[in-house]
Amino acid sequence: MSKKVRLTVASVLAVVCGGLAWGDDLGAVEKQIQDAWAKQKSLAAKLRTEVKFEQMGMTMESRGEGTFEFMRKGDKILARTEMKMDAVQKIGDEEMKRSQSMLSIVDGEITYSLNEFMDQKFATKSKTDPGATGAPGAIFEQLHKSHDLKLAPEQSVGGRKTHVIEAVSKESMPGDPVRKTVLYFDQDSGFMIKMQALTEGDKPLSTMEYIDVKLGAPIDDDRFVFKAPEGVEVVDQTQAAAEHGAPPADKPVDKPADKPADKPTETQPEKP
């Protein structure tokens, strides 16, 4: 990410075969992605996640389905993500199943989250991380701090041409199986429509993908208004964040959910 791409003979061939124009580099592609995203007024898509993890006799598989909606209103970015996830964990002969649902609404200023797990509901409000809206500039800024990035040959995802960027953490964390994360940005819209966290041998650990993408989709304003269920208290985390020196809402925050392994994260997608 922070390093500029050096085009050796091998990398030149990879770039040309991937369909990138001669002379394109990571910085140029990042700008193309951000410029395309800045033109988008709205987007609606289905969201799908899959996680499969094996370690020391324990396996965990999770699948999630949901929706993502985005709308630009003046200088405000609105976003709504809904997900339902089912997971199965096995340790030896023991098996445990669990389900979880999540709703996240960005109203242009504040992010509201509602999680339901084991018949309990929890709601919070917090300052908005721009990466949660799918803003590629915020995603790149976060990644450049902790990862080395490089371009890979472009690919088609769901019939859409994508710029492909590989991210490798600058520092490996003990016990972290993720060796590389691959991000796929739609060339037409600038949205990240697929993300994969890979282990040794490029084996997928987690995958997040937008499917049935609709650009310019009509979306009602009410979709970005949060209403807490009856009896559920909304915990205000905006002041707590400020007291701990968190940056303002227009500055991205480094957090595991936005590290590209994550998300697909049993979380967001970091957004596309």
C-alpha positions as protocol buffer text, in pm:
chain_id: "A"
residue {
  index: 1
  type: MET
  ca { x: 0 y: 0 z: 0 }
}
residue {
  index: 2
  type: SER
  ca { x: 252 y: 260 z: 109 }
}
residue {
  index: 3
  type: LYS
  ca { x: 505 y: 117 z: -142 }
}
residue {
  index: 4
  type: LYS
  ca { x: 469 y: 212 z: -506 }
}
residue {
  index: 5
  type: VAL
  ca { x: 437 y: -78 z: -743 }
}
residue {
  index: 6
  type: ARG
  ca { x: 765 y: -160 z: -918 }
}
residue {
  index: 7
  type: LEU
  ca { x: 696 y: -310 z: -1259 }
}
residue {
  index: 8
  type: THR
  ca { x: 935 y: -595 z: -1320 }
}
residue {
  index: 9
  type: VAL
  ca { x: 901 y: -800 z: -1639 }
}
residue {
  index: 10
  type: ALA
  ca { x: 677 y: -1046 z: -1453 }
}
residue {
  index: 11
  type: SER
  ca { x: 454 y: -780 z: -1302 }
}
residue {
  index: 12
  type: VAL
  ca { x: 424 y: -597 z: -1634 }
}
residue {
  index: 13
  type: LEU
  ca { x: 298 y: -918 z: -1793 }
}
residue {
  index: 14
  type: ALA
  ca { x: 55 y: -968 z: -1507 }
}
residue {
  index: 15
  type: VAL
  ca { x: -79 y: -615 z: -1543 }
}
residue {
  index: 16
  type: VAL
  ca { x: -116 y: -635 z: -1920 }
}
residue {
  index: 17
  type: CYS
  ca { x: -278 y: -978 z: -1905 }
}
residue {
  index: 18
  type: GLY
  ca { x: -509 y: -846 z: -1637 }
}
residue {
  index: 19
  type: GLY
  ca { x: -635 y: -577 z: -1872 }
}
residue {
  index: 20
  type: LEU
  ca { x: -485 y: -269 z: -1704 }
}
residue {
  index: 21
  type: ALA
  ca { x: -350 y: 3 z: -1927 }
}
residue {
  index: 22
  type: TRP
  ca { x: 26 y: 38 z: -1959 }
}
residue {
  index: 23
  type: GLY
  ca { x: 159 y: 266 z: -1688 }
}
residue {
  index: 24
  type: ASP
  ca { x: -131 y: 217 z: -1444 }
}
residue {
  index: 25
  type: ASP
  ca { x: -8 y: 183 z: -1087 }
}
residue {
  index: 26
  type: LEU
  ca { x: -171 y: 137 z: -749 }
}
residue {
  index: 27
  type: GLY
  ca { x: -215 y: 509 z: -687 }
}
residue {
  index: 28
  type: ALA
  ca { x: -377 y: 561 z: -1027 }
}
residue {
  index: 29
  type: VAL
  ca { x: -617 y: 272 z: -975 }
}
residue {
  index: 30
  type: GLU
  ca { x: -710 y: 392 z: -625 }
}
residue {
  index: 31
  type: LYS
  ca { x: -796 y: 731 z: -777 }
}
residue {
  index: 32
  type: GLN
  ca { x: -1005 y: 567 z: -1050 }
}
residue {
  index: 33
  type: ILE
  ca { x: -1196 y: 375 z: -783 }
}
residue {
  index: 34
  type: GLN
  ca { x: -1255 y: 682 z: -567 }
}
residue {
  index: 35
  type: ASP
  ca { x: -1364 y: 895 z: -864 }
}
residue {
  index: 36
  type: ALA
  ca { x: -1614 y: 628 z: -974 }
}
residue {
  index: 37
  type: TRP
  ca { x: -1755 y: 598 z: -621 }
}
residue {
  index: 38
  type: ALA
  ca { x: -1793 y: 976 z: -585 }
}
residue {
  index: 39
  type: LYS
  ca { x: -2034 y: 978 z: -881 }
}
residue {
  index: 40
  type: GLN
  ca { x: -2275 y: 721 z: -737 }
}
residue {
  index: 41
  type: LYS
  ca { x: -2612 y: 840 z: -609 }
}
residue {
  index: 42
  type: SER
  ca { x: -2745 y: 509 z: -479 }
}
residue {
  index: 43
  type: LEU
  ca { x: -2683 y: 137 z: -473 }
}
residue {
  index: 44
  type: ALA
  ca { x: -2878 y: -166 z: -356 }
}
residue {
  index: 45
  type: ALA
  ca { x: -2739 y: -518 z: -339 }
}
residue {
  index: 46
  type: LYS
  ca { x: -2774 y: -850 z: -167 }
}
residue {
  index: 47
  type: LEU
  ca { x: -2496 y: -941 z: 70 }
}
residue {
  index: 48
  type: ARG
  ca { x: -2349 y: -1285 z: 129 }
}
residue {
  index: 49
  type: THR
  ca { x: -2077 y: -1394 z: 373 }
}
residue {
  index: 50
  type: GLU
  ca { x: -1907 y: -1725 z: 441 }
}
residue {
  index: 51
  type: VAL
  ca { x: -1647 y: -1820 z: 701 }
}
residue {
  index: 52
  type: LYS
  ca { x: -1475 y: -2156 z: 751 }
}
residue {
  index: 53
  type: PHE
  ca { x: -1211 y: -2192 z: 1020 }
}
residue {
  index: 54
  type: GLU
  ca { x: -1021 y: -2497 z: 1146 }
}
residue {
  index: 55
  type: GLN
  ca { x: -767 y: -2501 z: 1428 }
}
residue {
  index: 56
  type: MET
  ca { x: -650 y: -2753 z: 1688 }
}
residue {
  index: 57
  type: GLY
  ca { x: -946 y: -2989 z: 1653 }
}
residue {
  index: 58
  type: MET
  ca { x: -1203 y: -2710 z: 1640 }
}
residue {
  index: 59
  type: THR
  ca { x: -1397 y: -2612 z: 1329 }
}
residue {
  index: 60
  type: MET
  ca { x: -1634 y: -2322 z: 1279 }
}
residue {
  index: 61
  type: GLU
  ca { x: -1850 y: -2257 z: 976 }
}
residue {
  index: 62
  type: SER
  ca { x: -2073 y: -1955 z: 931 }
}
residue {
  index: 63
  type: ARG
  ca { x: -2294 y: -1832 z: 651 }
}
residue {
  index: 64
  type: GLY
  ca { x: -2479 y: -1506 z: 631 }
}
residue {
  index: 65
  type: GLU
  ca { x: -2723 y: -1339 z: 396 }
}
residue {
  index: 66
  type: GLY
  ca { x: -2855 y: -987 z: 392 }
}
residue {
  index: 67
  type: THR
  ca { x: -2881 y: -659 z: 207 }
}
residue {
  index: 68
  type: PHE
  ca { x: -2681 y: -340 z: 164 }
}
residue {
  index: 69
  type: GLU
  ca { x: -2826 y: -4 z: 62 }
}
residue {
  index: 70
  type: PHE
  ca { x: -2641 y: 320 z: -6 }
}
residue {
  index: 71
  type: MET
  ca { x: -2764 y: 669 z: -89 }
}
residue {
  index: 72
  type: ARG
  ca { x: -2591 y: 1002 z: -132 }
}
residue {
  index: 73
  type: LYS
  ca { x: -2805 y: 1293 z: -13 }
}
residue {
  index: 74
  type: GLY
  ca { x: -2637 y: 1630 z: -57 }
}
residue {
  index: 75
  type: ASP
  ca { x: -2307 y: 1607 z: 126 }
}
residue {
  index: 76
  type: LYS
  ca { x: -2429 y: 1320 z: 346 }
}
residue {
  index: 77
  type: ILE
  ca { x: -2374 y: 949 z: 294 }
}
residue {
  index: 78
  type: LEU
  ca { x: -2651 y: 716 z: 408 }
}
residue {
  index: 79
  type: ALA
  ca { x: -2611 y: 340 z: 440 }
}
residue {
  index: 80
  type: ARG
  ca { x: -2808 y: 44 z: 570 }
}
residue {
  index: 81
  type: THR
  ca { x: -2681 y: -312 z: 622 }
}
residue {
  index: 82
  type: GLU
  ca { x: -2896 y: -602 z: 738 }
}
residue {
  index: 83
  type: MET
  ca { x: -2754 y: -947 z: 801 }
}
residue {
  index: 84
  type: LYS
  ca { x: -2863 y: -1281 z: 945 }
}
residue {
  index: 85
  type: MET
  ca { x: -2588 y: -1532 z: 1021 }
}
residue {
  index: 86
  type: ASP
  ca { x: -2599 y: -1899 z: 1117 }
}
residue {
  index: 87
  type: ALA
  ca { x: -2289 y: -2065 z: 1261 }
}
residue {
  index: 88
  type: VAL
  ca { x: -2191 y: -2418 z: 1357 }
}
residue {
  index: 89
  type: GLN
  ca { x: -1897 y: -2486 z: 1586 }
}
residue {
  index: 90
  type: LYS
  ca { x: -1756 y: -2832 z: 1641 }
}
residue {
  index: 91
  type: ILE
  ca { x: -1506 y: -2948 z: 1902 }
}
residue {
  index: 92
  type: GLY
  ca { x: -1457 y: -3322 z: 1878 }
}
residue {
  index: 93
  type: ASP
  ca { x: -1801 y: -3482 z: 1886 }
}
residue {
  index: 94
  type: GLU
  ca { x: -1965 y: -3175 z: 2036 }
}
residue {
  index: 95
  type: GLU
  ca { x: -2157 y: -2940 z: 1809 }
}
residue {
  index: 96
  type: MET
  ca { x: -2300 y: -2600 z: 1891 }
}
residue {
  index: 97
  type: LYS
  ca { x: -2527 y: -2398 z: 1663 }
}
residue {
  index: 98
  type: ARG
  ca { x: -2610 y: -2033 z: 1696 }
}
residue {
  index: 99
  type: SER
  ca { x: -2784 y: -1761 z: 1499 }
}
residue {
  index: 100
  type: GLN
  ca { x: -2733 y: -1387 z: 1503 }
}
residue {
  index: 101
  type: SER
  ca { x: -2892 y: -1093 z: 1326 }
}
residue {
  index: 102
  type: MET
  ca { x: -2750 y: -745 z: 1276 }
}
residue {
  index: 103
  type: LEU
  ca { x: -2881 y: -412 z: 1155 }
}
residue {
  index: 104
  type: SER
  ca { x: -2659 y: -109 z: 1094 }
}
residue {
  index: 105
  type: ILE
  ca { x: -2787 y: 230 z: 981 }
}
residue {
  index: 106
  type: VAL
  ca { x: -2574 y: 531 z: 895 }
}
residue {
  index: 107
  type: ASP
  ca { x: -2799 y: 838 z: 889 }
}
residue {
  index: 108
  type: GLY
  ca { x: -2536 y: 1077 z: 755 }
}
residue {
  index: 109
  type: GLU
  ca { x: -2394 y: 1164 z: 1095 }
}
residue {
  index: 110
  type: ILE
  ca { x: -2445 y: 878 z: 1341 }
}
residue {
  index: 111
  type: THR
  ca { x: -2422 y: 501 z: 1307 }
}
residue {
  index: 112
  type: TYR
  ca { x: -2691 y: 298 z: 1483 }
}
residue {
  index: 113
  type: SER
  ca { x: -2643 y: -74 z: 1540 }
}
residue {
  index: 114
  type: LEU
  ca { x: -2889 y: -338 z: 1656 }
}
residue {
  index: 115
  type: ASN
  ca { x: -2769 y: -691 z: 1730 }
}
residue {
  index: 116
  type: GLU
  ca { x: -2984 y: -986 z: 1829 }
}
residue {
  index: 117
  type: PHE
  ca { x: -2817 y: -1292 z: 1979 }
}
residue {
  index: 118
  type: MET
  ca { x: -2970 y: -1572 z: 2186 }
}
residue {
  index: 119
  type: ASP
  ca { x: -3303 y: -1385 z: 2213 }
}
residue {
  index: 120
  type: GLN
  ca { x: -3135 y: -1074 z: 2347 }
}
residue {
  index: 121
  type: LYS
  ca { x: -3121 y: -740 z: 2165 }
}
residue {
  index: 122
  type: PHE
  ca { x: -2852 y: -476 z: 2202 }
}
residue {
  index: 123
  type: ALA
  ca { x: -2853 y: -131 z: 2040 }
}
residue {
  index: 124
  type: THR
  ca { x: -2582 y: 135 z: 2021 }
}
residue {
  index: 125
  type: LYS
  ca { x: -2516 y: 470 z: 1857 }
}
residue {
  index: 126
  type: SER
  ca { x: -2165 y: 579 z: 1764 }
}
residue {
  index: 127
  type: LYS
  ca { x: -1971 y: 814 z: 1543 }
}
residue {
  index: 128
  type: THR
  ca { x: -1958 y: 700 z: 1183 }
}
residue {
  index: 129
  type: ASP
  ca { x: -1651 y: 536 z: 1038 }
}
residue {
  index: 130
  type: PRO
  ca { x: -1647 y: 640 z: 669 }
}
residue {
  index: 131
  type: GLY
  ca { x: -1536 y: 289 z: 575 }
}
residue {
  index: 132
  type: ALA
  ca { x: -1874 y: 158 z: 691 }
}
residue {
  index: 133
  type: THR
  ca { x: -2042 y: 349 z: 408 }
}
residue {
  index: 134
  type: GLY
  ca { x: -1825 y: 183 z: 146 }
}
residue {
  index: 135
  type: ALA
  ca { x: -1610 y: 493 z: 94 }
}
residue {
  index: 136
  type: PRO
  ca { x: -1299 y: 354 z: -81 }
}
residue {
  index: 137
  type: GLY
  ca { x: -1080 y: 647 z: 23 }
}
residue {
  index: 138
  type: ALA
  ca { x: -1137 y: 561 z: 389 }
}
residue {
  index: 139
  type: ILE
  ca { x: -1072 y: 193 z: 322 }
}
residue {
  index: 140
  type: PHE
  ca { x: -742 y: 270 z: 145 }
}
residue {
  index: 141
  type: GLU
  ca { x: -631 y: 511 z: 418 }
}
residue {
  index: 142
  type: GLN
  ca { x: -686 y: 248 z: 686 }
}
residue {
  index: 143
  type: LEU
  ca { x: -514 y: -25 z: 488 }
}
residue {
  index: 144
  type: HIS
  ca { x: -208 y: 182 z: 405 }
}
residue {
  index: 145
  type: LYS
  ca { x: -134 y: 214 z: 778 }
}
residue {
  index: 146
  type: SER
  ca { x: -107 y: -158 z: 842 }
}
residue {
  index: 147
  type: HIS
  ca { x: -75 y: -339 z: 506 }
}
residue {
  index: 148
  type: ASP
  ca { x: 138 y: -354 z: 195 }
}
residue {
  index: 149
  type: LEU
  ca { x: -82 y: -345 z: -115 }
}
residue {
  index: 150
  type: LYS
  ca { x: -27 y: -448 z: -472 }
}
residue {
  index: 151
  type: LEU
  ca { x: -234 y: -471 z: -787 }
}
residue {
  index: 152
  type: ALA
  ca { x: -343 y: -807 z: -921 }
}
residue {
  index: 153
  type: PRO
  ca { x: -494 y: -886 z: -1264 }
}
residue {
  index: 154
  type: GLU
  ca { x: -852 y: -760 z: -1295 }
}
residue {
  index: 155
  type: GLN
  ca { x: -1129 y: -1017 z: -1263 }
}
residue {
  index: 156
  type: SER
  ca { x: -1502 y: -1047 z: -1324 }
}
residue {
  index: 157
  type: VAL
  ca { x: -1726 y: -1079 z: -1017 }
}
residue {
  index: 158
  type: GLY
  ca { x: -2092 y: -1149 z: -1082 }
}
residue {
  index: 159
  type: GLY
  ca { x: -2049 y: -1028 z: -1439 }
}
residue {
  index: 160
  type: ARG
  ca { x: -1892 y: -699 z: -1326 }
}
residue {
  index: 161
  type: LYS
  ca { x: -1533 y: -602 z: -1409 }
}
residue {
  index: 162
  type: THR
  ca { x: -1327 y: -535 z: -1098 }
}
residue {
  index: 163
  type: HIS
  ca { x: -994 y: -387 z: -999 }
}
residue {
  index: 164
  type: VAL
  ca { x: -822 y: -639 z: -772 }
}
residue {
  index: 165
  type: ILE
  ca { x: -596 y: -529 z: -486 }
}
residue {
  index: 166
  type: GLU
  ca { x: -407 y: -767 z: -258 }
}
residue {
  index: 167
  type: ALA
  ca { x: -328 y: -662 z: 99 }
}
residue {
  index: 168
  type: VAL
  ca { x: -64 y: -826 z: 319 }
}
residue {
  index: 169
  type: SER
  ca { x: -25 y: -718 z: 681 }
}
residue {
  index: 170
  type: LYS
  ca { x: 303 y: -544 z: 761 }
}
residue {
  index: 171
  type: GLU
  ca { x: 318 y: -725 z: 1095 }
}
residue {
  index: 172
  type: SER
  ca { x: 195 y: -1080 z: 1144 }
}
residue {
  index: 173
  type: MET
  ca { x: -4 y: -1132 z: 1462 }
}
residue {
  index: 174
  type: PRO
  ca { x: 52 y: -1452 z: 1664 }
}
residue {
  index: 175
  type: GLY
  ca { x: -234 y: -1693 z: 1605 }
}
residue {
  index: 176
  type: ASP
  ca { x: -373 y: -1495 z: 1312 }
}
residue {
  index: 177
  type: PRO
  ca { x: -426 y: -1743 z: 1025 }
}
residue {
  index: 178
  type: VAL
  ca { x: -485 y: -1471 z: 763 }
}
residue {
  index: 179
  type: ARG
  ca { x: -189 y: -1433 z: 527 }
}
residue {
  index: 180
  type: LYS
  ca { x: -345 y: -1218 z: 257 }
}
residue {
  index: 181
  type: THR
  ca { x: -668 y: -1031 z: 190 }
}
residue {
  index: 182
  type: VAL
  ca { x: -796 y: -969 z: -163 }
}
residue {
  index: 183
  type: LEU
  ca { x: -1033 y: -679 z: -237 }
}
residue {
  index: 184
  type: TYR
  ca { x: -1237 y: -653 z: -556 }
}
residue {
  index: 185
  type: PHE
  ca { x: -1360 y: -305 z: -654 }
}
residue {
  index: 186
  type: ASP
  ca { x: -1630 y: -267 z: -920 }
}
residue {
  index: 187
  type: GLN
  ca { x: -1482 y: -57 z: -1200 }
}
residue {
  index: 188
  type: ASP
  ca { x: -1814 y: 111 z: -1283 }
}
residue {
  index: 189
  type: SER
  ca { x: -1919 y: 214 z: -932 }
}
residue {
  index: 190
  type: GLY
  ca { x: -1603 y: 207 z: -720 }
}
residue {
  index: 191
  type: PHE
  ca { x: -1772 y: -11 z: -458 }
}
residue {
  index: 192
  type: MET
  ca { x: -1585 y: -302 z: -305 }
}
residue {
  index: 193
  type: ILE
  ca { x: -1813 y: -588 z: -411 }
}
residue {
  index: 194
  type: LYS
  ca { x: -1603 y: -880 z: -289 }
}
residue {
  index: 195
  type: MET
  ca { x: -1343 y: -941 z: -21 }
}
residue {
  index: 196
  type: GLN
  ca { x: -1161 y: -1260 z: 72 }
}
residue {
  index: 197
  type: ALA
  ca { x: -931 y: -1339 z: 362 }
}
residue {
  index: 198
  type: LEU
  ca { x: -687 y: -1615 z: 266 }
}
residue {
  index: 199
  type: THR
  ca { x: -473 y: -1850 z: 474 }
}
residue {
  index: 200
  type: GLU
  ca { x: -155 y: -2034 z: 371 }
}
residue {
  index: 201
  type: GLY
  ca { x: -184 y: -2172 z: 19 }
}
residue {
  index: 202
  type: ASP
  ca { x: -447 y: -1907 z: -65 }
}
residue {
  index: 203
  type: LYS
  ca { x: -718 y: -2110 z: 106 }
}
residue {
  index: 204
  type: PRO
  ca { x: -1027 y: -1894 z: 173 }
}
residue {
  index: 205
  type: LEU
  ca { x: -1099 y: -1830 z: 540 }
}
residue {
  index: 206
  type: SER
  ca { x: -1378 y: -1576 z: 488 }
}
residue {
  index: 207
  type: THR
  ca { x: -1559 y: -1432 z: 188 }
}
residue {
  index: 208
  type: MET
  ca { x: -1792 y: -1134 z: 159 }
}
residue {
  index: 209
  type: GLU
  ca { x: -1966 y: -1057 z: -170 }
}
residue {
  index: 210
  type: TYR
  ca { x: -2232 y: -821 z: -303 }
}
residue {
  index: 211
  type: ILE
  ca { x: -2463 y: -989 z: -551 }
}
residue {
  index: 212
  type: ASP
  ca { x: -2746 y: -860 z: -767 }
}
residue {
  index: 213
  type: VAL
  ca { x: -2594 y: -511 z: -761 }
}
residue {
  index: 214
  type: LYS
  ca { x: -2827 y: -232 z: -874 }
}
residue {
  index: 215
  type: LEU
  ca { x: -2675 y: 113 z: -933 }
}
residue {
  index: 216
  type: GLY
  ca { x: -2908 y: 413 z: -917 }
}
residue {
  index: 217
  type: ALA
  ca { x: -3176 y: 207 z: -741 }
}
residue {
  index: 218
  type: PRO
  ca { x: -3467 y: 409 z: -595 }
}
residue {
  index: 219
  type: ILE
  ca { x: -3450 y: 389 z: -214 }
}
residue {
  index: 220
  type: ASP
  ca { x: -3692 y: 545 z: 35 }
}
residue {
  index: 221
  type: ASP
  ca { x: -3541 y: 790 z: 287 }
}
residue {
  index: 222
  type: ASP
  ca { x: -3713 y: 599 z: 568 }
}
residue {
  index: 223
  type: ARG
  ca { x: -3472 y: 311 z: 513 }
}
residue {
  index: 224
  type: PHE
  ca { x: -3204 y: 520 z: 682 }
}
residue {
  index: 225
  type: VAL
  ca { x: -3404 y: 612 z: 993 }
}
residue {
  index: 226
  type: PHE
  ca { x: -3332 y: 398 z: 1299 }
}
residue {
  index: 227
  type: LYS
  ca { x: -3612 y: 301 z: 1536 }
}
residue {
  index: 228
  type: ALA
  ca { x: -3518 y: 93 z: 1836 }
}
residue {
  index: 229
  type: PRO
  ca { x: -3750 y: -200 z: 1917 }
}
residue {
  index: 230
  type: GLU
  ca { x: -3978 y: -148 z: 2214 }
}
residue {
  index: 231
  type: GLY
  ca { x: -3795 y: -205 z: 2540 }
}
residue {
  index: 232
  type: VAL
  ca { x: -3446 y: -182 z: 2388 }
}
residue {
  index: 233
  type: GLU
  ca { x: -3223 y: 94 z: 2523 }
}
residue {
  index: 234
  type: VAL
  ca { x: -2981 y: 257 z: 2280 }
}
residue {
  index: 235
  type: VAL
  ca { x: -2639 y: 281 z: 2443 }
}
residue {
  index: 236
  type: ASP
  ca { x: -2471 y: 610 z: 2347 }
}
residue {
  index: 237
  type: GLN
  ca { x: -2107 y: 546 z: 2260 }
}
residue {
  index: 238
  type: THR
  ca { x: -2042 y: 880 z: 2093 }
}
residue {
  index: 239
  type: GLN
  ca { x: -1934 y: 1052 z: 2415 }
}
residue {
  index: 240
  type: ALA
  ca { x: -1733 y: 754 z: 2533 }
}
residue {
  index: 241
  type: ALA
  ca { x: -1539 y: 759 z: 2205 }
}
residue {
  index: 242
  type: ALA
  ca { x: -1469 y: 1129 z: 2242 }
}
residue {
  index: 243
  type: GLU
  ca { x: -1346 y: 1083 z: 2601 }
}
residue {
  index: 244
  type: HIS
  ca { x: -1097 y: 823 z: 2484 }
}
residue {
  index: 245
  type: GLY
  ca { x: -955 y: 1050 z: 2216 }
}
residue {
  index: 246
  type: ALA
  ca { x: -1123 y: 890 z: 1916 }
}
residue {
  index: 247
  type: PRO
  ca { x: -1086 y: 1087 z: 1591 }
}
residue {
  index: 248
  type: PRO
  ca { x: -1385 y: 1276 z: 1452 }
}
residue {
  index: 249
  type: ALA
  ca { x: -1633 y: 1106 z: 1223 }
}
residue {
  index: 250
  type: ASP
  ca { x: -1457 y: 1225 z: 909 }
}
residue {
  index: 251
  type: LYS
  ca { x: -1140 y: 1036 z: 1006 }
}
residue {
  index: 252
  type: PRO
  ca { x: -1121 y: 657 z: 964 }
}
residue {
  index: 253
  type: VAL
  ca { x: -1063 y: 441 z: 1269 }
}
residue {
  index: 254
  type: ASP
  ca { x: -838 y: 136 z: 1266 }
}
residue {
  index: 255
  type: LYS
  ca { x: -1032 y: -159 z: 1396 }
}
residue {
  index: 256
  type: PRO
  ca { x: -1042 y: -533 z: 1328 }
}
residue {
  index: 257
  type: ALA
  ca { x: -1373 y: -511 z: 1145 }
}
residue {
  index: 258
  type: ASP
  ca { x: -1215 y: -291 z: 880 }
}
residue {
  index: 259
  type: LYS
  ca { x: -902 y: -492 z: 848 }
}
residue {
  index: 260
  type: PRO
  ca { x: -985 y: -674 z: 529 }
}
residue {
  index: 261
  type: ALA
  ca { x: -998 y: -1015 z: 687 }
}
residue {
  index: 262
  type: ASP
  ca { x: -1276 y: -925 z: 859 }
}
residue {
  index: 263
  type: LYS
  ca { x: -1524 y: -908 z: 717 }
}
residue {
  index: 264
  type: PRO
  ca { x: -1608 y: -1033 z: 602 }
}
residue {
  index: 265
  type: THR
  ca { x: -1624 y: -1000 z: 863 }
}
residue {
  index: 266
  type: GLU
  ca { x: -1916 y: -1181 z: 1088 }
}
residue {
  index: 267
  type: THR
  ca { x: -1947 y: -801 z: 1067 }
}
residue {
  index: 268
  type: GLN
  ca { x: -1968 y: -546 z: 752 }
}
residue {
  index: 269
  type: PRO
  ca { x: -1894 y: -534 z: 524 }
}
residue {
  index: 270
  type: GLU
  ca { x: -1609 y: -288 z: 526 }
}
residue {
  index: 271
  type: LYS
  ca { x: -1815 y: -223 z: 334 }
}
residue {
  index: 272
  type: PRO
  ca { x: -1804 y: -271 z: 19 }
}
